[in-house]
Amino acid sequence: MPAPRTDSSPADHGRIEDIDVATEMQGSFLEYAYSVIYSRALPDARDGLKPVQRRILFQMADMGLRPDRGHVKSARVVGEVMGKLHPHGDAPIYDALVRLAQPFSLRVPLVDGHGNFGSLDDGPAAPRYTEARLAPSSLALTENLDEDVVDFIPNYDGQFQQPAVLPAAFPNLLVNGAAGIAVGMATNMAPHNLIEVVGAATHLLENPDATLEELMEFVPGPDLPGGGVIVGLDGIKDAYATGRGTFRTRAKVSIEPLGPRRTGLVVTELPYLVGPERIIEKIKDAVQSKKLQGIADVTDLTDRHNGLRLVIGIKTGFDPQAVLDHLYRLTPLEDSFGINNVALVAGQPQTLGLRELLRVYLDHRIEVVTRRSRFRLQRRKERLHLVEGLLIAILDIDEVIQVIRQSDDGEQARTRLMDVFDLSQLQAEYILELRLRRLTRFSRIELETERETLLAEIAQLEELLGSQVLLRAQVARELDAAAETFGTPRRTLLLNGGPVAPRSRAAASAPDLQIADAPCRIFLSATGRMVRAELAADSANDGVVTPSRRSKHDAILSSVDATTRGDVGAVTSAGRLIRFSPVDLPSVPGNSVQLAAGTRADQYLGLGAGEHVVGLVPLADAPPIAVGTAQGVVKRFAASEIAGKHDIEIIALKDGDRVVGAAVAPDDAELVFVATDSQLLRFSADSVRPQGRAAGGMAGVRLTPGERVLFFGVVRAEASGTVVVTIAGSSQALAGADAGSGKVSDYAEFPPKGRATGGVRAQRFLKGEDTLTLAWVGSEPRAVGADGATRTLPAPGAKRDASGQPLDGVIGAVGTVVS
């Protein structure tokens, strides 16, 4: 190889050097990798934002694009961010802005977009056609930036300053998740529910040694923006422990009648980031390739007002549940999500579990509150210093004016004021700049009031900075405020259904893909959770269900025997009976039933606000079903009245009335009402003739004006050991504040009466008590608190009209044990 040219001339000032290509490539690639990892692809574990996202929010806040002001063109925001803070192309900046505004991408959107910001199947419009401003949640991320809460760093050319991290008043990384591909690493984090994450964070603040199991009581799993169902929690537990794990999500699908003798699958929620057009395309491909049978048609009825609604028609003669099982395996109606919690911690990429993510955020938030408190303390001390100087000037205002008039210039006036009144230079300058209208008596009163306020605030801030306990409490209060302001109920249903079968390409006729239709028992807990217990198949143990060790929620409100693919009826407080199949309920072995593993009935059945399940009833060959209402109405109707109906009104309720109980009631059973005025009425079920579905029932118990029914139930003729549990308290006490008094009496102590009478007294009120707060009739009672934990009841055997015994803790519900 010829020697390189090294001479130079006046016309050639360049220089050529020999370098090793491998060394140059290695160094350049490392610089590129470093830039991608730290400046583009990975979020900071403190505020959960990538640099481009942080710059967008900061620049929009600097532009004054608050939620109470108008939108501006997205192109303007992109231009400001690109010109001042982000030295990259406009396309990635706009892509990041769009994602911050998409409600199907983020659990709590940070940008309020106006215009076409895209959908799950289509991209957004160009930035010149869309408009944007900050969402209210972004104010919580960017608040107090002017109070020295975070460090500021120069932008790419040193002309402007930008925050190294945002204050982040809520754990944005866990709430909204993140996705990014760097060099040699990637991150993929699932969104979570803000209220649940804040609950775990505050618990960790109060209990620094809290275990992962304790934190998962607050954060049981991800909460995806589009809802859906998460099946199996083992992968989630792995991700929370190690930072890596996989879980499967399913669409929320119901089997509904579409017309006479025609049934269909109605999809109302899809897995995370899966659009309806992709589902339709995959279904068409599977049908055309003969992998899927039984599909008549697919119709997308999604609109702006009713949300997602994808209707899949089923051909006559095909089992809708079996077809749905194959759809889960052949289409994105069931999808997987791989969690890889990689984020920057102190500038270094780390894989973090749930506890570590919360710990990093809380440390950051404690530092933010500490720096903010120091800043405010300094500002208040400075203001107090000036106020004290002004008070001195006002008290001797004549002498102050005389000193100023006798001075030759401002410098001399300042010096003489400092000497005569013992003022600092800052106080003297402030007095010289004072307007004469401030020298009134009213201003003096205002200054004295301001001084007292400043002294109190300074003392409060010094106390806060001097105590880690108070700092943590302040952080917890601010987190609770953010959760109350921006939090929403959980959207994603969690089903701990065990391992999920692998996805298969087999044809839809394969019988081994179907779930066996085995005997089971469905339990509804007194706290509103449902679970499916598999019954033993051998004859020795057939039908036997064994309770587990006492755990949360193990108090049974209602249970019914069924089969996995059979139908069960759930009666709600709104007077509806909802037919459902228990196939997707969390399954537990019959020899170890734990209701804590169940799913919330209102979420599983999609009930409305304030509506809850009051009882489960069988629908096949069942005796008449009885329901009782809060206004004392009773009704019995035959199961044949609701044959083939999915969701049907079973009683015409009066305004303000609601159903309080429901159960199977044969003629030889007894119906029981217990009212808030402590009256109990029992009468024979055959005195209530069965009525049609549309009937409004008949008088069950005569109520005193202003009173209502607390409990309605059925006592079967073969039942033994039946007791009456009553708990009394004050109607003026706050809910959950007073445990009250309770007693447990034998059911036989209460004489039967006729229907529509007032009954007999069930408990005598103590001083300060004027109402029953809870009542229950059944055998083997078990009491639980509002959190599902077991509570202690008084010993049984109390007289019928005796007063109660003080309770150790507040009882939220009473049920029976697993049997």
VOGU-3710 file (C-alpha; in Angstrom, 3 decimals, decimal comma):
1> mpaprtdssp> 0,000/0,000/0,000  1,460/3,429/-0,891  2,473/5,692/1,938  -0,129/8,263/2,888  0,383/11,811/1,839  1,483/13,915/4,781  2,878/17,086/3,169  0,831/20,227/3,178  0,860/23,335/1,111  -0,781/26,745/1,488
11> adhgriedid> -3,586/25,476/-0,747  -4,016/22,197/1,154  -4,428/22,430/4,922  -5,962/18,922/5,299  -4,380/15,884/6,873  -4,758/12,174/6,193  -4,201/9,622/8,971  -4,124/5,883/8,955  -6,720/4,353/11,312  -7,848/0,840/12,084
21> vatemqgsfl> -11,286/0,254/10,542  -12,340/-2,238/13,242  -11,447/0,206/16,022  -13,270/3,065/14,306  -16,392/0,961/13,704  -16,383/-0,251/17,286  -16,087/3,243/18,717  -18,678/4,743/16,393  -21,132/1,926/17,039  -20,751/2,303/20,805
31> eyaysviysr> -21,467/6,024/20,529  -24,530/5,277/18,418  -25,717/2,575/20,825  -25,205/4,886/23,789  -27,228/7,608/22,086  -30,100/5,258/21,246  -30,230/3,714/24,721  -30,012/6,864/26,783  -31,446/9,541/24,514  -34,168/7,860/22,494
41> alpdardglk> -35,501/4,372/23,242  -35,650/3,738/26,998  -37,837/5,578/29,527  -36,579/6,980/32,807  -37,863/4,933/35,730  -38,700/8,110/37,653  -41,165/9,852/35,341  -41,737/6,990/32,884  -40,949/9,138/29,845  -38,532/8,872/26,962
51> pvqrrilfqm> -36,572/12,048/26,156  -38,808/12,966/23,212  -41,969/12,527/25,310  -40,516/14,587/28,144  -39,511/17,346/25,736  -42,960/17,405/24,151  -44,740/17,801/27,486  -42,252/20,387/28,761  -42,396/22,443/25,579  -46,205/22,351/25,479
61> admglrpdrg> -46,277/23,518/29,103  -43,792/26,271/28,230  -46,056/27,309/25,338  -48,993/27,608/27,746  -51,060/24,872/26,090  -53,030/24,169/29,244  -56,308/22,204/29,313  -58,295/25,413/29,885  -56,955/27,026/26,706  -57,519/26,331/23,040
71> hvksarvvge> -55,856/23,678/20,914  -53,039/24,611/18,541  -51,830/22,891/15,393  -49,753/19,805/16,095  -47,270/21,000/13,472  -46,540/24,036/15,624  -45,826/21,859/18,658  -43,588/19,582/16,580  -41,703/22,572/15,196  -41,110/24,092/18,635
81> vmgklhphgd> -39,889/20,792/20,067  -37,642/20,072/17,096  -36,201/23,588/16,932  -35,510/24,036/20,634  -35,061/20,650/22,296  -35,097/17,543/20,087  -32,508/17,518/17,276  -34,208/14,795/15,212  -36,793/14,568/12,467  -40,347/15,811/12,749
91> apiydalvrl> -41,862/12,374/12,029  -40,696/10,655/15,252  -41,702/13,710/17,288  -45,215/13,629/15,830  -45,438/9,852/16,323  -44,593/10,328/20,003  -47,129/13,173/20,306  -49,830/11,007/18,740  -49,203/8,111/21,109  -49,452/10,442/24,104
101> aqpfslrvpl> -52,963/11,382/22,929  -54,331/7,904/22,082  -56,703/6,545/24,767  -56,237/3,009/23,432  -52,441/3,225/23,850  -52,160/4,910/27,256  -54,197/4,141/30,351  -54,104/7,856/31,292  -53,561/9,936/28,102  -51,218/12,896/28,546
111> vdghgnfgsl> -52,183/14,966/25,492  -55,655/16,159/24,571  -55,844/15,647/20,826  -58,370/17,257/18,504  -58,810/15,640/15,119  -57,846/12,289/13,673  -55,174/10,854/15,961  -55,552/7,385/14,504  -57,214/4,170/15,586  -56,168/0,598/16,257
121> ddgpaapryt> -56,306/-0,099/12,516  -55,423/3,258/10,928  -52,726/5,865/11,370  -53,268/9,515/12,303  -53,766/12,446/9,987  -50,834/14,705/9,113  -49,759/17,183/11,814  -51,098/20,113/9,812  -54,618/18,681/10,187  -54,610/17,850/13,907
131> earlapssla> -54,520/20,022/17,003  -53,284/19,376/20,525  -52,995/20,717/24,044  -51,983/19,234/27,374  -54,377/16,868/29,126  -55,114/17,564/32,823  -52,970/14,569/33,801  -49,922/16,221/32,208  -50,188/19,119/34,628  -49,549/16,614/37,419
141> ltenldedvv> -46,370/15,504/35,652  -45,036/19,007/34,984  -46,227/20,899/38,079  -43,790/22,873/40,292  -41,041/22,966/37,659  -40,438/26,584/38,641  -39,682/25,602/42,249  -36,325/23,874/41,717  -37,810/20,392/42,094  -35,591/18,808/39,390
151> dfipnydgqf> -32,304/19,568/37,687  -32,273/21,402/34,357  -29,765/20,613/31,614  -28,816/22,479/28,400  -30,432/21,558/25,119  -28,430/20,278/22,174  -26,886/23,679/21,327  -26,809/25,200/24,806  -29,330/27,968/24,040  -32,204/26,649/26,141
161> qqpavlpaaf> -32,702/24,668/29,349  -34,792/21,526/29,708  -35,609/19,314/32,725  -33,559/16,158/33,113  -36,689/14,504/34,523  -40,235/15,652/35,278  -41,591/15,852/38,852  -44,293/13,238/38,030  -47,035/13,435/40,654  -48,090/9,849/39,844
171> pnllvngaag> -46,133/6,707/38,778  -46,463/7,262/35,041  -44,213/4,366/34,004  -46,412/1,756/35,671  -49,671/3,499/34,804  -49,044/4,059/31,082  -46,369/1,476/30,365  -43,688/1,874/27,703  -42,351/0,240/24,554  -39,032/0,794/22,820
181> iavgmatnma> -36,248/-0,975/20,977  -32,686/0,096/21,708  -29,387/-1,483/20,677  -28,997/-4,868/22,306  -32,014/-4,371/24,568  -35,710/-3,484/24,480  -38,478/-2,533/26,854  -42,141/-3,533/26,865  -44,135/-2,528/29,908  -47,868/-3,031/30,422
191> phnlievvga> -50,237/-0,249/31,582  -51,773/-0,480/35,059  -54,627/1,065/36,990  -53,665/4,374/38,613  -55,723/3,800/41,761  -54,188/0,359/42,314  -50,620/1,563/41,663  -51,031/4,467/44,071  -52,406/2,065/46,677  -49,283/-0,100/46,357
201> athllenpda> -46,993/2,950/46,415  -48,522/4,376/49,584  -48,383/0,949/51,212  -44,683/0,716/50,368  -44,175/4,207/51,771  -45,730/3,189/55,058  -44,126/-0,273/55,070  -40,675/-0,129/53,421  -40,191/-3,877/53,981  -43,449/-4,834/52,253
211> tleelmefvp> -43,241/-8,070/50,275  -44,213/-8,588/46,663  -47,264/-10,581/47,772  -48,471/-7,630/49,838  -47,987/-5,231/46,925  -49,876/-7,569/44,589  -52,896/-7,303/46,857  -53,064/-3,709/45,602  -51,804/-4,355/42,035  -53,110/-7,801/41,043
221> gpdlpgggvi> -52,204/-7,330/37,384  -52,104/-4,937/34,413  -55,142/-2,842/33,518  -55,148/-2,409/29,759  -56,716/0,692/28,135  -59,064/-1,355/25,988  -60,201/-3,647/28,773  -60,352/-7,291/27,788  -59,568/-10,304/29,924  -56,211/-11,491/31,249
231> vgldgikday> -56,126/-15,277/31,559  -53,652/-16,797/33,994  -51,611/-14,752/36,446  -48,447/-16,855/36,732  -46,603/-14,835/34,087  -47,624/-11,605/35,775  -46,239/-12,796/39,087  -42,948/-13,663/37,366  -42,807/-10,207/35,783  -43,496/-8,474/39,094
241> atgrgtfrtr> -40,769/-10,522/40,752  -38,045/-10,461/38,079  -39,085/-7,832/35,534  -39,766/-10,417/32,814  -42,865/-12,495/32,156  -45,645/-13,263/29,682  -49,407/-13,277/30,012  -52,299/-13,869/27,645  -55,134/-11,446/26,995  -58,518/-12,303/25,583
251> akvsieplgp> -61,314/-10,300/24,083  -64,446/-9,818/26,142  -67,027/-11,908/24,314  -70,616/-12,733/25,183  -72,947/-15,257/23,570  -76,171/-13,455/22,670  -79,269/-14,241/20,580  -79,211/-12,337/17,292  -82,727/-13,299/16,245  -85,125/-16,234/16,204
261> rrtglvvtel> -83,106/-19,470/16,490  -79,897/-17,557/15,729  -77,008/-17,042/18,113  -73,861/-14,981/17,793  -70,703/-13,910/19,558  -70,603/-10,224/20,488  -67,124/-8,799/21,042  -67,090/-5,588/23,113  -63,436/-5,443/24,201  -60,269/-6,564/22,418
271> pylvgperii> -56,738/-7,431/23,564  -54,246/-4,598/23,922  -53,522/-2,778/20,612  -55,558/-5,255/18,525  -58,052/-3,658/16,140  -61,355/-5,044/14,814  -60,215/-5,012/11,187  -57,329/-7,313/12,066  -59,780/-9,681/13,782  -62,095/-9,712/10,768
281> ekikdavqsk> -59,196/-10,384/8,402  -57,914/-13,304/10,477  -61,410/-14,827/10,747  -61,876/-14,627/6,973  -58,480/-16,253/6,384  -59,275/-19,087/8,815  -62,683/-19,716/7,242  -61,317/-19,693/3,675  -58,512/-22,077/4,602  -61,046/-24,477/6,219
291> klqgiadvtd> -59,372/-24,146/9,621  -62,491/-22,648/11,169  -66,081/-23,807/10,779  -69,404/-22,565/12,085  -68,991/-18,869/11,194  -71,937/-17,416/9,264  -70,833/-13,778/9,029  -68,869/-11,033/10,783  -70,291/-7,539/11,200  -68,505/-4,532/12,656
301> ltdrhnglrl> -71,099/-2,363/14,434  -68,546/-0,162/16,181  -69,523/3,491/16,434  -68,559/6,591/18,388  -71,493/6,416/20,796  -71,639/2,705/21,674  -67,951/1,829/21,340  -66,613/-1,459/20,020  -69,203/-4,019/18,941  -68,101/-6,845/16,666
311> vigiktgfdp> -70,861/-9,393/15,952  -69,851/-12,884/14,782  -72,819/-14,918/13,547  -72,842/-18,664/14,301  -74,322/-21,189/11,884  -77,238/-23,306/13,058  -76,152/-26,524/14,751  -72,772/-25,257/15,961  -71,945/-24,775/19,624  -71,103/-21,058/20,099
321> qavldhlyrl> -68,761/-21,785/23,001  -66,825/-24,363/20,988  -66,515/-21,917/18,081  -65,305/-19,247/20,487  -62,649/-21,597/21,835  -61,280/-22,038/18,314  -61,433/-18,316/17,638  -59,247/-17,777/20,685  -56,664/-20,147/19,213  -56,780/-19,099/15,568
331> tpledsfgin> -57,263/-15,320/15,751  -55,958/-12,376/17,801  -59,060/-12,593/20,002  -56,473/-14,144/22,278  -53,046/-12,545/22,225  -49,905/-12,635/24,321  -48,035/-9,768/25,957  -44,394/-10,137/26,934  -43,378/-7,927/29,855  -39,772/-6,697/29,817
341> nvalvagqpq> -39,406/-3,968/32,424  -36,213/-2,252/31,251  -35,812/1,386/32,281  -33,074/3,867/33,110  -32,110/4,091/36,777  -29,440/6,668/37,616  -28,537/6,693/33,920  -28,120/2,927/33,662  -30,560/0,472/32,011  -31,931/-2,011/34,531
351> tlglrellrv> -34,594/-4,720/34,552  -36,963/-3,956/37,413  -39,707/-5,810/39,232  -42,799/-4,204/40,708  -41,200/-3,416/44,060  -38,096/-1,893/42,464  -40,181/0,249/40,092  -42,199/1,629/42,980  -39,076/2,164/45,079  -37,311/4,195/42,374
361> yldhrievvt> -40,393/6,335/41,818  -40,963/6,951/45,534  -37,325/7,945/46,066  -37,706/10,432/43,221  -40,958/11,785/44,592  -39,507/12,201/48,088  -36,618/14,163/46,567  -39,065/16,345/44,609  -41,100/17,173/47,718  -37,908/17,847/49,690
371> rrsrfrlqrr> -36,500/20,232/47,067  -39,839/21,962/46,668  -40,158/22,438/50,424  -36,641/23,870/50,651  -37,381/26,268/47,813  -40,635/27,418/49,404  -38,944/27,772/52,802  -36,241/29,991/51,314  -38,791/32,133/49,480  -40,889/32,588/52,585
381> kerlhlvegl> -37,853/33,539/54,665  -36,888/36,105/52,053  -40,407/37,513/52,016  -40,529/37,589/55,831  -37,275/39,545/55,838  -38,826/42,188/53,563  -42,088/42,316/55,503  -40,248/42,919/58,768  -38,330/45,774/57,130  -41,583/47,303/55,857
391> liaildidev> -43,130/47,131/59,308  -40,135/49,002/60,727  -40,537/51,662/58,049  -44,283/52,075/58,632  -43,860/52,379/62,399  -41,343/55,260/61,961  -42,555/56,546/58,640  -41,943/60,248/59,444  -38,337/59,627/60,360  -37,873/57,420/57,285
401> iqvirqsddg> -39,119/60,198/55,031  -36,896/62,711/56,815  -33,826/60,493/56,300  -34,610/60,084/52,613  -35,217/63,818/52,050  -31,948/64,749/53,751  -29,946/62,350/51,566  -28,138/63,572/48,460  -28,696/60,432/46,387  -30,101/56,935/46,546
411> eqartrlmdv> -26,847/55,377/47,702  -26,639/57,736/50,676  -30,329/57,193/51,493  -29,852/53,418/51,528  -26,779/53,669/53,741  -28,432/56,049/56,220  -31,577/53,837/56,411  -29,393/50,822/57,190  -27,547/52,728/59,921  -30,513/54,504/61,560
421> fdlsqlqaey> -33,033/51,623/61,538  -30,625/48,678/61,589  -31,890/47,355/58,242  -30,214/45,052/55,775  -29,309/46,282/52,313  -32,151/44,281/50,803  -34,683/45,786/53,218  -33,399/49,314/52,611  -33,611/48,902/48,819  -37,166/47,573/49,142
431> ilelrlrrlt> -38,224/50,531/51,315  -36,757/53,005/48,832  -38,833/51,419/46,057  -41,990/51,441/48,197  -45,031/53,294/46,843  -46,545/55,918/49,129  -50,006/54,334/48,964  -48,649/51,371/50,886  -48,010/53,581/53,907  -51,565/53,323/55,247
441> rfsrielete> -52,897/51,855/58,445  -54,654/49,162/56,475  -51,355/48,135/54,850  -49,820/47,784/58,279  -52,578/45,391/59,318  -52,089/43,416/56,098  -48,329/43,206/56,695  -48,761/42,035/60,265  -51,210/39,371/59,098  -48,822/38,328/56,334
451> retllaeiaq> -45,964/38,106/58,851  -47,972/35,755/61,080  -48,903/33,633/58,070  -45,293/33,460/56,901  -44,063/32,489/60,362  -46,614/29,668/60,522  -45,708/28,437/57,028  -41,984/28,577/57,808  -42,502/26,550/60,966  -44,582/24,019/59,047
461> leellgsqvl> -41,992/23,684/56,281  -39,107/23,340/58,750  -41,035/20,658/60,592  -41,707/18,871/57,299  -38,048/18,989/56,238  -36,947/17,787/59,645  -39,012/14,597/59,622  -38,871/11,714/57,154  -42,211/10,507/58,509  -43,898/13,804/57,615
471> lraqvareld> -42,221/13,847/54,190  -43,499/10,380/53,406  -46,960/11,324/54,629  -46,952/14,377/52,338  -45,924/12,233/49,372  -48,707/9,776/50,213  -51,301/12,568/50,399  -50,271/13,921/47,010  -50,394/10,450/45,488  -53,885/9,902/46,896
481> aaaetfgtpr> -54,966/13,251/45,462  -53,655/12,283/42,011  -55,454/8,932/42,180  -58,697/10,629/43,195  -58,393/13,182/40,391  -57,246/11,006/37,497  -58,058/7,456/38,620  -60,767/5,379/36,943  -62,216/1,936/37,721  -60,412/-1,168/36,485
491> rtlllnggpv> -61,227/-2,101/32,900  -59,391/-5,403/32,462  -60,843/-8,509/34,046  -58,308/-10,843/35,689  -58,998/-14,564/35,513  -56,631/-16,910/37,292  -57,700/-19,781/35,101  -54,524/-21,812/35,241  -52,228/-22,514/32,270  -53,462/-21,517/28,846
501> aprsraaasa> -53,422/-24,082/26,077  -50,867/-23,374/23,318  -52,093/-21,777/20,116  -52,915/-24,366/17,506  -53,273/-24,423/13,725  -55,494/-27,504/13,793  -58,844/-27,459/12,041  -61,841/-26,280/14,015  -63,381/-29,739/14,198  -60,706/-31,057/16,573
511> pdlqiadapc> -62,650/-32,203/19,659  -59,636/-32,087/21,964  -59,672/-28,290/21,850  -62,979/-28,123/23,665  -63,278/-27,710/27,426  -64,904/-30,745/29,001  -68,458/-30,281/30,258  -67,749/-31,540/33,793  -69,789/-31,165/37,002  -68,866/-28,135/39,069
521> riflsatgrm> -70,191/-25,881/41,800  -70,350/-22,100/41,462  -69,805/-20,024/44,587  -70,705/-16,358/45,112  -68,983/-14,803/48,118  -70,636/-12,281/50,410  -68,090/-9,746/49,097  -69,164/-10,278/45,475  -66,574/-12,715/44,077  -67,359/-15,791/41,972
531> vraelaadsa> -65,334/-18,968/41,553  -65,889/-22,370/39,970  -65,024/-25,465/42,029  -64,391/-28,674/40,122  -66,249/-31,593/41,736  -64,496/-34,919/42,238  -65,237/-37,394/39,473  -64,921/-40,604/41,494  -67,983/-41,999/43,171  -66,424/-41,877/46,611
541> ndgvvtpsrr> -66,018/-38,139/46,514  -68,673/-37,167/44,002  -70,073/-33,761/44,820  -67,742/-33,186/47,762  -66,242/-29,723/48,180  -63,707/-29,174/50,914  -63,089/-25,712/52,354  -59,534/-24,431/52,447  -57,890/-22,747/55,362  -59,684/-19,526/56,199
551> skhdailssv> -58,671/-16,791/53,822  -60,132/-13,554/52,572  -63,651/-13,524/51,051  -64,437/-17,105/52,201  -68,036/-16,369/53,210  -70,609/-17,800/50,812  -73,660/-15,756/49,864  -74,945/-18,269/47,320  -73,882/-21,481/45,573  -75,333/-23,612/42,809
561> dattrgdvga> -74,435/-26,915/41,158  -73,945/-26,856/37,388  -71,682/-28,105/34,613  -68,761/-26,246/33,079  -70,630/-25,523/29,859  -74,071/-25,364/31,439  -76,063/-22,250/32,254  -76,453/-20,521/35,608  -78,643/-17,554/36,495  -77,376/-14,519/38,397
571> vtsagrlirf> -80,099/-12,357/39,950  -79,065/-8,709/40,339  -80,254/-5,909/42,589  -81,807/-4,212/39,545  -84,303/-7,080/39,137  -82,490/-8,705/36,222  -81,589/-12,352/35,734  -78,446/-12,802/33,646  -77,808/-16,211/32,129  -74,110/-17,071/31,930
581> spvdlpsvpg> -71,830/-20,038/31,462  -69,231/-20,656/34,194  -66,651/-21,879/31,680  -64,484/-18,739/32,012  -64,753/-18,379/35,777  -61,548/-18,927/37,776  -61,339/-22,629/38,515  -60,187/-24,068/41,829  -59,968/-27,698/42,919  -62,932/-28,910/44,924
591> nsvqlaagtr> -60,687/-29,967/47,797  -59,302/-26,454/48,369  -61,840/-23,728/47,704  -60,587/-20,180/48,174  -62,943/-17,369/47,252  -60,043/-14,893/47,178  -59,043/-16,518/43,866  -62,394/-15,609/42,360  -63,264/-12,764/40,042  -65,600/-9,882/40,838
601> adqylglgag> -69,103/-10,781/39,734  -69,989/-7,263/38,605  -66,989/-7,174/36,257  -67,508/-10,716/34,983  -71,162/-10,072/34,144  -70,715/-6,453/33,045  -73,157/-4,952/35,539  -74,004/-1,275/35,674  -72,963/1,205/38,336  -74,532/0,392/41,708
611> ehvvglvpla> -75,816/-2,986/40,505  -74,636/-6,193/42,185  -75,478/-9,895/42,266  -77,769/-10,929/45,140  -77,944/-14,661/44,388  -77,205/-17,524/41,999  -79,986/-19,843/40,842  -80,071/-23,033/38,715  -81,956/-22,877/35,433  -82,477/-26,557/34,620
621> dappiavgta> -85,290/-28,527/36,325  -85,330/-26,052/39,212  -88,193/-25,325/41,647  -89,696/-21,838/41,582  -87,314/-18,950/42,296  -88,183/-16,364/44,957  -86,964/-12,770/45,129  -87,501/-10,148/47,818  -87,082/-6,386/47,595  -86,051/-3,564/49,926
631> qgvvkrfaas> -89,667/-2,296/49,999  -90,959/-5,640/51,257  -92,246/-7,095/47,976  -91,933/-10,842/47,359  -92,324/-12,785/44,137  -92,006/-16,386/43,000  -91,700/-17,420/39,367  -90,942/-20,634/37,513  -87,598/-21,160/35,755  -89,532/-21,887/32,562
641> eiagkhdiei> -90,468/-18,178/32,474  -86,894/-17,320/31,468  -86,164/-20,243/29,159  -83,796/-19,219/26,348  -83,435/-15,652/27,601  -79,936/-14,244/28,146  -80,689/-11,062/30,100  -84,242/-10,573/31,288  -86,200/-8,518/33,800  -87,772/-10,860/36,357
651> ialkdgdrvv> -89,707/-8,367/38,482  -91,239/-4,983/37,783  -89,650/-2,843/40,490  -91,199/0,340/41,783  -89,202/3,562/41,735  -86,418/3,456/44,323  -86,845/-0,252/45,020  -84,219/-2,942/44,540  -83,871/-6,697/44,988  -82,077/-7,702/48,201
661> gaavapddae> -82,153/-11,492/47,913  -82,971/-14,400/45,601  -82,957/-18,177/45,949  -84,759/-21,362/44,889  -87,968/-21,682/46,950  -89,971/-24,935/46,746  -93,428/-25,037/48,314  -92,207/-26,652/51,541  -89,607/-23,943/52,192  -89,965/-20,771/54,263
671> lvfvatdsql> -89,316/-17,177/53,158  -87,614/-14,802/55,608  -87,527/-10,989/55,705  -85,462/-8,907/58,154  -86,028/-5,126/58,245  -83,907/-2,229/59,508  -86,262/-1,726/62,492  -85,241/-5,218/63,710  -88,459/-6,953/62,648  -88,156/-10,529/61,317
681> lrfsadsvrp> -90,924/-12,261/59,407  -90,971/-15,910/58,334  -93,805/-17,502/56,399  -94,420/-20,475/54,135  -93,344/-20,209/50,514  -96,553/-21,826/49,262  -98,455/-18,714/50,382  -96,815/-16,883/47,448  -98,285/-18,139/44,207  -95,892/-18,193/41,220
691> qgraaggmag> -96,383/-15,255/38,847  -95,425/-14,385/35,309  -92,155/-12,733/34,401  -93,603/-9,235/33,972  -95,487/-9,228/37,301  -94,484/-6,904/40,121  -94,855/-9,397/42,969  -97,014/-9,126/46,098  -96,732/-7,798/49,628  -94,216/-9,844/51,595
701> vrltpgervl> -93,665/-7,939/54,860  -95,404/-4,898/56,302  -92,812/-2,182/56,911  -92,924/0,784/59,239  -92,688/4,067/57,277  -89,076/4,973/56,610  -87,787/1,425/57,128  -86,517/-1,033/54,502  -85,665/-4,704/54,140  -82,055/-5,649/54,902
711> ffgvvraeas> -82,242/-9,366/54,186  -84,427/-11,729/52,210  -83,721/-15,449/52,054  -85,128/-18,944/51,810  -84,860/-21,582/54,532  -85,266/-25,087/53,130  -87,312/-27,662/55,014  -84,321/-30,001/55,292  -82,019/-27,282/56,666  -80,689/-27,782/60,185
721> gtvvvtiags> -78,758/-25,555/62,531  -80,253/-22,394/61,024  -79,439/-19,211/62,944  -80,271/-15,514/62,688  -77,384/-13,023/62,718  -78,227/-9,370/63,389  -75,959/-6,351/63,857  -77,243/-3,036/65,229  -75,773/0,442/65,133  -76,567/4,113/64,764
731> sqalagadag> -77,994/5,563/61,581  -75,965/8,726/62,253  -72,589/6,951/62,383  -70,279/7,036/59,385  -70,150/3,811/57,400  -67,351/1,612/58,697  -66,664/3,839/61,702  -68,712/1,990/64,356  -68,625/-1,794/64,774  -71,946/-1,780/66,652
741> sgkvsdyaef> -73,338/-4,776/68,519  -74,426/-8,159/67,242  -76,014/-11,409/68,266  -76,628/-14,905/66,895  -79,975/-16,543/67,712  -81,570/-19,874/66,805  -84,002/-19,577/63,916  -86,515/-21,709/65,834  -86,839/-18,890/68,399  -88,802/-16,846/65,840
751> ppkgratggv> -92,434/-17,924/65,382  -93,811/-18,076/61,837  -96,397/-15,456/60,860  -98,626/-14,835/57,893  -97,472/-13,113/54,720  -97,809/-9,311/54,667  -97,587/-9,014/58,461  -94,977/-7,173/60,529  -93,159/-10,144/62,086  -91,421/-10,117/65,487
761> raqrflkged> -88,518/-8,205/66,978  -85,122/-9,764/66,268  -82,849/-7,601/68,471  -83,314/-4,994/71,194  -81,380/-1,783/70,523  -78,835/-0,513/73,038  -78,441/3,149/73,918  -77,293/5,046/70,833  -78,571/2,336/68,463  -81,614/2,904/66,280
771> tltlawvgse> -81,274/0,569/63,300  -80,048/-2,782/62,087  -77,057/-2,380/59,795  -76,789/-6,033/58,749  -78,871/-9,202/58,963  -78,461/-12,756/57,722  -80,267/-16,094/58,120  -78,622/-19,446/57,423  -76,431/-22,159/58,875  -72,758/-22,079/59,833
781> pravgadgat> -72,321/-18,287/59,639  -69,026/-16,682/58,748  -68,477/-12,924/58,985  -66,005/-10,886/56,934  -64,948/-7,244/56,873  -65,049/-4,861/53,942  -61,590/-6,152/52,926  -62,790/-9,770/52,970  -60,860/-10,710/56,124  -62,606/-12,938/58,650
791> rtlpapgakr> -64,344/-11,282/61,623  -65,521/-12,827/64,899  -69,239/-13,195/65,647  -70,777/-13,491/69,120  -71,476/-16,977/70,436  -74,812/-18,459/69,262  -77,763/-19,085/71,529  -78,896/-15,519/72,300  -82,561/-14,934/73,046  -84,799/-13,800/70,222
801> dasgqpldgv> -85,318/-10,210/71,375  -82,148/-9,775/73,431  -79,730/-6,933/72,880  -76,431/-7,543/71,093  -72,859/-7,788/72,314  -70,239/-5,165/71,289  -68,230/-6,319/68,285  -64,432/-6,185/68,006  -64,377/-5,033/64,389  -66,671/-3,725/61,662
811> igavgtvvs> -68,461/-6,545/59,834  -69,113/-5,889/56,178  -70,993/-9,068/55,247  -72,084/-12,452/56,584  -72,336/-15,704/54,672  -71,977/-19,402/55,235  -68,932/-21,605/55,052  -68,019/-23,664/51,983  -70,090/-26,836/51,937
//
